[in-house]
Amino acid sequence: MIREQMIRVTLERVKLPSSTPGSMYMPDRSLLCKTLELAWRNNASTPDPKTASCIPNGLYIVDKEQPTISRPYIHFRLHRVPGRRVNADGRSRILIHPAGSVYDLLGCIAPGSRHVDFNHDNIPDLEGSKKKLEYMAGVLPDMFELEIKDKP
């Protein structure tokens, strides 16, 4: 697919001390999903969700990936994320995958239907993550651009 033909999805987010909630929009500005990421910690990549960071603002190519043994659902993978390991074709380990809280993430993006504080810890959680990811798999093309930016 030629880059100029790709649709551009936009993720607008708010960097809080505890997490980074956001909203993802289709090109026509219709809401695709709510999102949840780790807090901004200078793009740190660690195996600990208490010290790892969400990814930097930027424009990324995203691929839809089919289910695997370790991820038995369709998910999405970002390309060329600065400061993160990538394989030979530029694909990173940063995914869009289901998660209910920031403690289920290590730099990835979780989609959901709405932000809720399920465990009353004053950190947003996500409702309906698996169902929203299934919806996204049905409406998004196999490859698209994702623009991530701070909410105006």
Secondary structure, 3 states (H helix, E strand, C coil): CCHHHCCEEEEEECCCCCCEEEEEECCCCCEEEEEEECCCCCCCCCCCCCCCCCCCCEEEEEEEECCCCCCCCCEEEEECCCCCCECCCCEEEEEECCCCCHHHCCCCEEEECEEECCCCCCCCEEECHHHHHHHHHHHCCCEEEEEEEECC
